[in-house]
Amino acid sequence: MRKQMQRVLTASFVAVFCVGFWSPSAAALTNTVAIGNPIVAEAPKKGNQTPPSGSHEKTDAHGKKDGHGKGTTKEHGRVPTIYEVIPFLLLLLGIALIPLINGHFWESNLNKGLVAGLCSAPILINLLIVNPNPHALLHAGEEFIAFIVLLWSLFTISGGIVLRGNIPATPLTNTIFLAIGAVIANIFGTTGAAMLLIRPVLKTNRERRHKKHTVIFFIFLVANVGGCLTPLGDPPLFLGFLRGVPFEWTLKLWPMWLVKTALVLTIYYVWDTFAHKKESMKNVARDEKDVVPLRLEGSINFLFIAGVVLAIIFGKNLKALIHGSGATNYFPYGELVMIAMGLLSMRFTSKKLRKDNDFNFHAIIEVAVLFAGIFIVMIPALDLLRAKGGSLGIKEPWQFFWATGLLSSFLDNAPTYLTFVSLGQGVTQVGDNILALATHPHHMVILKAISVGAVFMGANTYIGNAPNFMVKAIAETAPGESRVTMPSFFGYMAYSFGILVPLDIIITLLFFRS
């Protein structure tokens, strides 16, 4: 029966792909913007004013120039059709539904890779054969390499840090864990902070029966909301820094960070207080009896984390120093340093520490195979957004906040951030320099709305931000009583939309009404 279901599912994927990509109606919808190029979204026109267009050159995270030079949108481009978004939607549905239909099938990372590969195949065929644009795939590949190397290095290094001991899993203890994570996410990044703290949180709560909500709130705060005060905190803010936003500018987001963090912590404390009262007397007694003072081992790995942080900050400068400030070739200097830090961690951390930490690569492999597919299938989705974004009528800060945030929930939040920054530059007429948008006394609020929306609402789904999936995978594969059965894709969304969206409405009323 399971094999028949798998065959039906595979056949359905292939059939929809074929109908979508090679139907006459799909071809008829073709227009003129390049797939995969950083298209500047069309801004609403005011009178005879012409908003800044893609004719201005922009430098991406790797220093490559985008504009009307080599690989221009006008010379080589086409607007993606709505049919080309189907593989992206199907991959999202696969991630959401297959675990419910056949959980055993979904346990294998090989099967996850099979689904991601099936969904990616039509996009690959389209960009390599039907509508050739290898630049789009190269650009996505470079971004994926930077993305997965950063996650792998932080995952590997943090796996060598062991927090021994056990303290009572009271609501206050858990709330303090989350608060600490929300702060250090701005130093180690949301990925680094999540990987450092998720295992101690799981071990601390292993005697408790009601603990699923703790991991969910951990994703909310440590893996997302916490990291909006520095460019190191979350990838969208780091890309903004690379494009010219001053490093300290993100500190201007502290009021939004403080309000959202305080509200989430308050809700969690009340929730966990009620959950703690539901625990059996036996579990509470075990938890209170099994108390061992906390101590940290594997602290050498903090040096390697510092090396990763320095690679993030100075990787771009290292390239400019070696090749000159105008260099456009891509070479992963920063990524090589991160790989070296991960390998050094493996070399100088005892195997016993990793064994005690139940360390394995299952979670990072799961993220790699799924996000490899996501990075490919989201190419046309993002390009369609860039090409048609101006027609959405987005002008006010609250509109930028919600549009950026909701799309960041399902698309990668870093390119979504850049797309809406381009739209914001056009709407405000500040020119093509992101620094002008960041420092303009009246229009700065738009960049704040875009930044906060991308970071905060990455918590709305498992795929909104990479650490979400990693935390889920670690919680579900933890040993013994530490293991937590996490909600499904849509089950998690019920929590996030029920808890976070009302808080985002409060953020809107306080900071982005006009």
Order of alpha helices (4+ residues) and beta strands (2+ residues): alpha-alpha-beta-beta-alpha-alpha-alpha-alpha-alpha-beta-alpha-alpha-alpha-alpha-alpha-beta-alpha-alpha-alpha-alpha-alpha-alpha-alpha-alpha-alpha-alpha
